[in-house]
């Protein structure tokens, strides 16, 4: 019991002097920095036999994919830093093969039924938007 009281007193002293606060702040900052460099993808598929294959290597990539219909296919590779991709496939039998390399590139694609495309985007800060009807 005496040992528990000593530990409680030590924790109280650390909280009062602000020593614990600094450690928590450092941990939180580190967590926020890691989150800013994290990559992510949101995939929504409505219909049957749709395929979305995403590979992200590097940091801070983000992709939003929407497939509505049947037999749509997206193959997306993001390599480097900070790429964004927004892809919408509506209807059936759309195919998109996309590769992004470099830094901070953006791709926006809409496909509306029986369309195919291949994009290889490399460089820094490149932008492309394609709509296929």
C-alpha positions in Angstrom: 0.0 0.0 0.0 2.9 2.3 0.8 4.4 1.7 -2.7 1.1 2.6 -4.4 0.9 5.9 -2.4 4.4 6.8 -3.5 3.5 6.1 -7.1 0.3 8.2 -6.9 2.3 11.1 -5.3 4.9 10.9 -8.1 2.2 11.0 -10.8 0.5 13.9 -9.1 3.8 15.8 -8.9 4.5 15.1 -12.6 1.1 16.4 -13.6 1.5 19.5 -11.5 4.9 20.4 -12.8 3.8 19.8 -16.4 6.4 17.2 -17.2 3.8 14.7 -18.4 2.1 17.3 -20.6 5.2 17.8 -22.6 5.5 14.1 -23.3 1.9 13.8 -24.4 2.3 16.8 -26.7 5.4 15.2 -28.3 3.4 12.0 -28.8 0.4 13.9 -30.3 2.6 15.9 -32.6 4.3 12.7 -33.8 0.9 11.1 -34.4 -0.3 14.1 -36.4 2.8 14.2 -38.5 2.5 10.5 -39.3 -1.2 11.0 -40.2 -0.3 13.9 -42.6 2.0 11.5 -44.5 -0.4 8.6 -44.5 -2.0 7.4 -47.7 -5.6 6.5 -48.1 -8.3 5.3 -50.5 -12.1 5.4 -50.5 -13.8 2.8 -52.8 -17.5 2.7 -53.4 -18.8 -0.1 -55.7 -22.4 -0.4 -56.7 -23.2 -3.3 -59.0 -21.6 -6.6 -59.8 -18.1 -7.8 -60.8 -16.4 -4.5 -60.4 -12.7 -4.5 -59.6 -10.6 -1.8 -58.0 -6.9 -2.6 -57.5 -4.9 0.2 -55.8 -1.2 0.2 -55.0 0.2 3.2 -53.0 3.9 3.5 -52.3 5.5 6.6 -50.8 3.6 9.0 -48.7 0.4 11.2 -48.6 -1.5 9.7 -51.5 -5.2 9.8 -51.7 -7.7 8.2 -54.1 -11.5 8.3 -54.3 -13.0 5.6 -56.6 -16.7 5.2 -57.5 -17.9 2.3 -59.7 -21.6 2.0 -60.6 -22.6 -0.8 -63.0 -21.1 -4.2 -64.1 -17.6 -5.3 -65.1 -15.8 -2.0 -64.4 -12.1 -2.2 -63.7 -9.7 0.3 -62.1 -6.0 -0.3 -61.7 -4.3 2.5 -59.9 -0.6 2.8 -58.9 0.6 5.9 -57.0 4.3 6.1 -56.3 6.2 9.1 -54.9 4.6 11.8 -52.7 1.2 13.5 -52.5 -0.8 12.2 -55.5 -4.6 12.5 -55.8 -6.9 10.5 -58.0 -10.7 10.9 -58.4 -12.2 8.2 -60.6 -15.8 7.6 -61.5 -17.0 4.8 -63.7 -20.7 4.6 -64.6 -22.3 2.0 -66.7 -20.7 -1.3 -67.8 -17.3 -2.5 -69.1 -15.2 0.6 -68.3 -11.4 0.1 -67.9 -9.0 2.6 -66.4 -5.2 1.8 -66.0 -3.5 4.7 -64.2 0.0 5.3 -63.0 1.1 8.3 -61.0 4.8 8.9 -60.3 6.6 12.0 -59.0 5.1 14.5 -56.6 1.7 16.2 -56.1 0.0 15.1 -59.3 -3.8 15.1 -59.7 -6.0 12.9 -62.0 -9.8 13.2 -62.4 -11.5 10.7 -64.7 -15.2 10.0 -65.5 -16.1 7.1 -67.8 -19.7 6.4 -69.0 -20.0 2.9 -70.4 -17.7 0.8 -72.6 -14.7 3.1 -72.3 -11.0 2.4 -71.9 -8.1 4.6 -71.0 -4.5 4.3 -69.9 -2.7 7.3 -68.2 0.9 7.5 -67.1 1.4 10.7 -65.3 4.8 11.7 -64.0 6.4 14.9 -62.8 5.6 17.5 -60.2 2.2 19.2 -59.9 0.8 17.8 -63.1 -3.0 18.0 -63.5 -5.3 16.1 -65.9 -9.1 15.8 -66.2 -10.8 13.4 -68.7 -14.5 12.7 -69.3 -15.4 9.9 -71.7 -19.1 9.5 -72.7 
